[in-house]
Amino acid sequence: MKYFVRIWILSLFTLIASKPASAFPEMVRKGYPNCVTCHVSPAGGGVLTDYGREISKDVLATWSAEKENGVAEGLVTLPEVLKLGGDIRRLQTYSNTPSYKAGRWFLMQANVEAAVVTEKITVDASADYDIGNPDNKSDDKWTSRRHFISGQISDEASVRVGRFQKNYGLGVADHTVQIRRGIGWDEGTETYNAEFNYIAETFSVAATYVDGRPDDKTENSEKGVALAGTYFVDPSYKMGLSFFRGKSTSDHTEKTVFGPNWALGWKKLAYWLGEFDILKLKPETSVGTTGFVSFNKVGYEIFRGADIYLVHETKKADNSSKYLDFIGYGPGFQWSPRPHFIFTGQWQKQLRPSDNKPRTIDSAYFVAQYAI
């Protein structure tokens, strides 16, 4: 326990010095069910619109000053059509297993992203510093995980072509959760896609053709089709249903994923994010399996810019097996003291299989982020 406390105290002071931050995917509680309200991308994430930057100051930050939410603390003025984003994240991890305790502090992500936005056309591209193995700097490299061109057909309809994550489910920012990593859609699995979006006042639909990684035949990726639909019950409640069917390019495993998701807000203070997916896998040379993954997160704003939450997630790849592959649950917090800065900490009690028997471990992390 003393080791754990020392890690967190050291991390806190180091992270304050390195200036972190980000955005809230739980904005449905504030009456913003659509990602395009604040982001250039119709599926959310990445570069903010001008309105999104105002929200980061007036709604998400505890304290702020005039123009502080602008690029480089408002010191840089960009042309109207140019939007700039990007961030730097540092991560402290901690694991306590029956056989060892371990902690690590390292650079998790560094990237810059720019978008040229006109009335009809948007061009967006990121430059990402791929860390690879944190213990081996020789595999670090620069890449572009997201780049696309989108065109506005009408006020509601748009098309997008390029490299990005498929539009599926909640699309939460934490790529380590079971509804992302547990399905095989971790950070770095972005594919080249052609996507159609229709976003109306009370509903939205998205259809995506997933073409894998034609630029890199050595990369294991997926080809297939993703469909997603969302109904906005009111600005603080939305229910969705998603479907994906595809095949991996390396071992030709067929994958089918489908299920509901929801984001429910209450009095602009509390929220409940949830997703449940059926996962079917059919390898080319063996028997297929049917399982599931689930994710639930319930949070409450204790004061402006500061949330506490509880998270619970599960995975069972094969319903015929005796044990779940993963159970994780525990508390967390998220605090944005000022625009551009965010601190997130989470602890989980996790049950994982070991020799066909579950084992319990403590897993915690502390993330600090500075957003451009």
C-alpha positions as a printed Julia matrix, in Angstrom:
372×3 Matrix{Float64}:
   0.0     0.0     0.0
   2.87    2.42    0.79
   4.32    1.75   -2.67
   0.95    2.48   -4.25
   0.56    5.78   -2.35
   4.1     6.89   -3.26
   3.42    6.24   -6.94
   0.28    8.35   -6.96
   1.8    11.23   -5.0
   4.89   11.29   -7.25
   2.67   11.09  -10.34
   0.48   13.95   -9.2
   3.35   16.39   -8.79
   5.05   15.27  -12.0
   1.8    15.55  -13.97
   1.04   19.03  -12.69
   4.42   20.06  -14.06
   3.75   18.46  -17.45
   0.33   20.08  -18.02
  -2.35   17.55  -19.22
  -6.22   17.49  -20.6
  -9.1    16.18  -22.86
 -12.87   16.01  -23.43
 -15.87   14.35  -21.81
 -17.67   11.62  -23.82
 -20.46   11.79  -21.2
 -21.7    15.13  -22.53
 -25.19   13.69  -23.02
 -25.98   14.72  -19.44
 -25.42   18.35  -20.45
 -27.87   17.98  -23.33
 -25.32   17.32  -26.1
 -26.16   13.88  -27.57
 -24.46   14.54  -30.94
 -20.68   14.37  -31.32
 -20.75   16.84  -34.24
 -21.8    19.59  -31.85
 -18.25   19.76  -30.53
 -16.08   17.76  -32.96
 -15.14   17.99  -36.61
 -15.57   14.22  -36.94
 -19.22   13.04  -37.08
 -18.26   10.12  -34.8
 -16.55   12.38  -32.25
 -13.01   12.64  -30.96
 -10.13   14.58  -32.44
 -10.27   18.22  -33.49
 -12.81   20.46  -31.76
 -15.09   22.94  -33.47
 -15.13   26.53  -32.25
 -18.26   25.74  -30.28
 -16.55   22.69  -28.76
 -13.73   24.89  -27.51
 -16.26   27.2   -25.87
 -17.88   24.22  -24.15
 -14.47   23.1   -22.87
 -14.16   26.48  -21.13
 -17.71   27.19  -19.98
 -18.94   23.68  -19.11
 -16.03   21.29  -18.61
 -13.37   23.34  -16.79
 -13.53   24.32  -13.13
 -11.82   27.67  -13.73
 -11.12   29.55  -16.93
 -10.18   32.93  -18.34
 -11.19   34.7   -21.53
  -9.6    33.08  -24.63
  -7.81   30.5   -22.45
  -9.59   27.73  -24.35
  -7.98   28.78  -27.64
  -5.02   27.1   -29.32
  -1.91   27.37  -27.11
  -3.88   29.04  -24.31
  -5.29   31.57  -26.78
  -1.86   32.9   -27.8
  -2.25   31.68  -31.39
  -4.88   32.98  -33.81
  -5.69   30.67  -36.72
  -7.51   31.33  -39.99
 -11.24   30.68  -39.72
 -11.1    27.52  -41.86
  -8.21   25.93  -39.94
  -8.87   23.96  -36.75
  -6.02   22.52  -34.7
  -5.99   19.8   -32.06
  -3.78   17.18  -30.49
  -2.6    16.21  -27.05
   0.11   14.75  -24.85
  -0.71   12.02  -22.33
   1.44   10.57  -19.61
   0.4     7.43  -17.79
   1.15    5.87  -14.42
   0.11    2.23  -14.09
   0.01   -0.05  -11.06
  -0.67   -3.8   -10.83
  -0.84   -5.99   -7.75
  -1.12   -9.69   -8.59
  -0.68  -12.79   -6.43
   2.89  -13.09   -7.74
   4.18   -9.52   -8.15
   3.63   -5.77   -7.8
   4.6    -3.43  -10.61
   4.3     0.23  -11.52
   5.31    2.19  -14.61
   5.34    5.87  -15.56
   5.69    6.66  -19.26
   4.61    8.77  -22.22
   1.38    7.22  -23.46
   0.49    9.4   -26.44
   1.63   12.47  -28.33
  -0.08   13.76  -31.45
  -1.15   16.8   -33.38
  -4.2    16.96  -35.64
  -5.33   19.63  -38.08
  -8.53   20.11  -40.06
  -9.47   22.47  -42.84
 -13.21   23.03  -42.55
 -15.38   24.67  -45.19
 -19.14   24.71  -45.62
 -19.15   21.55  -47.75
 -15.73   19.87  -47.38
 -13.57   18.93  -44.39
 -10.01   17.58  -44.65
  -8.52   16.19  -41.45
  -5.19   14.52  -40.64
  -3.21   13.6   -37.53
   0.48   13.02  -36.89
   0.9    10.51  -34.05
   4.02    9.54  -32.15
   3.6     5.77  -31.81
   5.26    4.79  -28.53
   5.3     1.04  -29.15
   6.94   -0.71  -26.18
   7.51    1.92  -23.43
  10.69    0.07  -22.39
  12.19    0.13  -25.89
  12.61    3.49  -27.64
  13.97    1.86  -30.79
  10.43    0.92  -31.91
   9.04    4.45  -31.54
   7.9     6.01  -34.8
   5.69    8.69  -36.31
   2.5     7.65  -38.08
  -0.98    8.96  -38.9
  -3.75    7.01  -37.22
  -6.5     9.23  -38.56
  -6.89   11.12  -41.82
 -10.04   11.62  -43.84
 -12.02   13.77  -46.23
 -15.69   14.38  -45.53
 -18.33   16.04  -47.64
 -21.62   17.56  -46.51
 -24.45   16.43  -48.78
 -27.15   18.29  -46.84
 -27.66   19.66  -43.33
 -28.22   16.1   -42.1
 -26.28   13.85  -44.5
 -22.53   13.51  -45.01
 -19.97   11.05  -46.37
 -16.46   10.4   -45.08
 -13.54    8.5   -46.63
 -10.18    7.79  -45.03
  -8.56    6.08  -42.07
 -10.38    6.11  -38.72
 -12.11    3.83  -36.22
 -15.36    2.33  -37.44
 -18.52    3.99  -36.14
 -19.78    1.42  -33.61
 -21.39    1.56  -30.17
 -20.57    4.17  -27.56
 -17.12    4.83  -28.98
 -15.7     5.66  -25.54
 -12.29    7.29  -25.43
 -10.74    4.64  -23.16
  -9.41    2.11  -25.66
  -8.54   -0.45  -22.94
 -12.16   -1.29  -22.03
 -13.74   -4.58  -23.06
 -16.09   -2.98  -25.62
 -12.96   -1.85  -27.47
  -9.85   -3.86  -26.62
 -11.95   -6.89  -25.66
 -13.44   -6.98  -29.15
 -10.12   -6.29  -30.88
 -10.67   -2.6   -31.6
  -7.81   -1.11  -29.63
  -5.91    2.04  -30.47
  -3.88    1.4   -33.6
  -6.54   -0.77  -35.25
  -7.92    2.08  -37.34
  -8.82    0.99  -40.87
  -9.55    2.64  -44.21
 -13.28    3.16  -44.47
 -16.06    4.74  -46.48
 -18.8     6.03  -44.2
 -22.25    7.56  -44.61
 -23.83    9.54  -41.75
 -27.33   10.95  -41.41
 -27.81   13.0   -38.24
 -31.31   14.4   -37.69
 -32.9    16.08  -34.67
 -34.27   12.87  -33.11
 -32.13   10.11  -34.62
 -28.9     9.28  -36.42
 -27.73    6.42  -38.63
 -24.27    5.46  -39.85
 -23.2     2.88  -42.42
 -19.51    2.07  -42.85
 -17.71   -0.07  -45.39
 -14.49   -1.26  -43.72
 -11.64   -1.97  -46.15
  -8.91   -2.94  -43.7
  -5.34   -1.76  -44.34
  -4.71   -1.91  -48.1
  -1.67    0.33  -47.51
   0.03   -2.35  -45.39
  -0.59   -5.98  -46.37
   1.47   -7.21  -43.39
  -0.91   -5.59  -40.91
  -3.68   -7.83  -39.56
  -6.91   -5.9   -40.04
 -10.58   -6.46  -40.72
 -12.77   -6.0   -43.76
 -16.53   -5.81  -43.42
 -19.56   -3.62  -42.8
 -20.65   -1.68  -39.71
 -24.11   -0.23  -39.07
 -25.16    2.01  -36.2
 -28.41    3.72  -35.29
 -29.28    6.03  -32.4
 -32.58    7.44  -31.19
 -32.51   10.63  -29.13
 -35.33   10.29  -26.61
 -34.54   13.86  -25.56
 -31.28   15.85  -25.42
 -30.2    13.94  -22.29
 -31.23   10.4   -23.28
 -30.17    8.34  -26.25
 -30.48    4.65  -27.14
 -28.48    2.94  -29.85
 -28.05   -0.34  -31.7
 -24.9    -1.37  -33.58
 -23.86   -4.23  -35.87
 -20.57   -5.32  -37.43
 -19.74   -8.28  -39.64
 -16.33   -8.83  -41.15
 -13.3   -11.04  -41.63
  -9.67  -10.62  -40.59
  -7.13  -10.34  -43.38
  -4.52  -12.65  -41.8
  -6.21  -15.77  -40.39
  -9.6   -15.14  -42.08
 -11.53  -15.32  -38.81
 -15.13  -14.21  -39.28
 -16.39  -11.79  -36.65
 -19.93  -10.71  -35.92
 -20.65   -8.16  -33.19
 -24.01   -6.62  -32.37
 -25.87   -5.15  -29.44
 -27.5    -2.14  -27.76
 -25.89    0.88  -26.14
 -27.25    3.78  -24.16
 -26.24    7.14  -22.69
 -28.61    8.56  -20.08
 -28.23   11.9   -18.31
 -29.93   13.21  -15.18
 -30.32   16.87  -14.2
 -27.06   17.78  -16.01
 -25.12   16.17  -13.15
 -25.26   12.38  -13.45
 -24.95    9.92  -16.33
 -25.08    6.23  -17.13
 -23.19    4.88  -20.13
 -23.83    1.28  -21.08
 -23.16   -1.21  -23.87
 -23.79   -4.93  -24.26
 -22.49   -6.79  -27.32
 -22.85  -10.34  -28.55
 -19.5   -11.49  -29.96
 -19.33  -14.33  -32.49
 -16.0   -15.61  -33.83
 -15.57  -18.29  -36.51
 -11.91  -19.17  -37.24
 -11.24  -20.65  -40.67
  -9.94  -23.96  -39.32
 -11.77  -24.46  -36.0
 -15.18  -24.35  -34.33
 -16.79  -20.99  -33.82
 -17.65  -19.44  -30.47
 -20.36  -17.12  -29.18
 -19.81  -14.87  -26.19
 -20.4   -11.35  -24.99
 -18.82   -8.18  -23.63
 -20.43   -5.53  -21.43
 -19.59   -2.08  -20.12
 -21.34    0.16  -17.59
 -20.18    3.49  -16.23
 -22.17    5.63  -13.78
 -20.84    9.08  -12.89
 -21.73   12.23  -10.99
 -20.4    15.79  -11.23
 -19.38   16.88   -7.71
 -18.52   20.37   -8.95
 -17.95   21.89  -12.38
 -15.2    20.03  -14.18
 -14.88   17.23  -11.6
 -16.55   13.82  -11.83
 -16.5    10.7    -9.72
 -17.68    7.43  -11.28
 -18.04    3.68  -10.96
 -17.26    1.31  -13.83
 -18.13   -2.36  -14.35
 -17.19   -4.48  -17.37
 -17.15   -8.15  -18.36
 -16.07  -10.42  -21.18
 -16.83  -14.05  -21.98
 -15.53  -15.15  -25.37
 -17.21  -18.57  -25.21
 -20.53  -19.05  -23.44
 -19.78  -22.77  -23.04
 -16.73  -22.13  -20.84
 -17.03  -22.29  -17.06
 -15.5   -18.93  -16.17
 -15.75  -15.39  -17.47
 -12.6   -14.23  -19.22
 -12.69  -10.88  -17.46
 -14.57   -9.04  -14.73
 -13.51   -5.56  -13.69
 -15.12   -3.06  -11.36
 -14.11   -0.05   -9.31
 -14.18    3.72   -8.81
 -12.56    6.56  -10.72
 -12.36   10.31  -10.99
 -11.89   12.86  -13.76
 -11.0    16.5   -13.21
 -10.37   19.36  -15.62
  -9.15   22.28  -13.49
  -8.7    24.55  -16.5
  -9.22   24.29  -20.27
  -6.61   22.01  -21.93
  -5.89   20.11  -18.69
  -7.44   16.88  -17.44
  -6.51   14.33  -14.77
  -8.05   10.87  -14.65
  -7.52    8.16  -12.08
  -9.13    4.73  -11.85
  -8.77    1.61   -9.73
 -10.24   -1.78  -10.62
 -10.58   -5.11   -8.93
 -10.14   -7.53  -11.82
 -10.8   -11.25  -12.11
  -8.92  -12.97  -14.92
  -8.52  -16.65  -15.83
  -5.37  -18.53  -14.91
  -5.08  -22.29  -15.56
  -8.87  -22.38  -16.02
  -9.35  -20.71  -12.64
 -10.02  -17.01  -12.05
  -7.38  -14.95  -10.29
  -7.89  -11.56   -8.68
  -5.62   -8.58   -9.26
  -5.67   -4.88   -8.39
  -5.14   -2.62  -11.39
  -4.91    1.18  -11.29
  -3.87    4.01  -13.55
  -3.43    7.76  -13.46
  -3.51    9.69  -16.75
  -2.62   13.3   -17.28
  -3.24   15.07  -20.54
  -2.54   18.43  -22.1
  -4.68   19.22  -25.15
  -3.61   21.75  -27.72
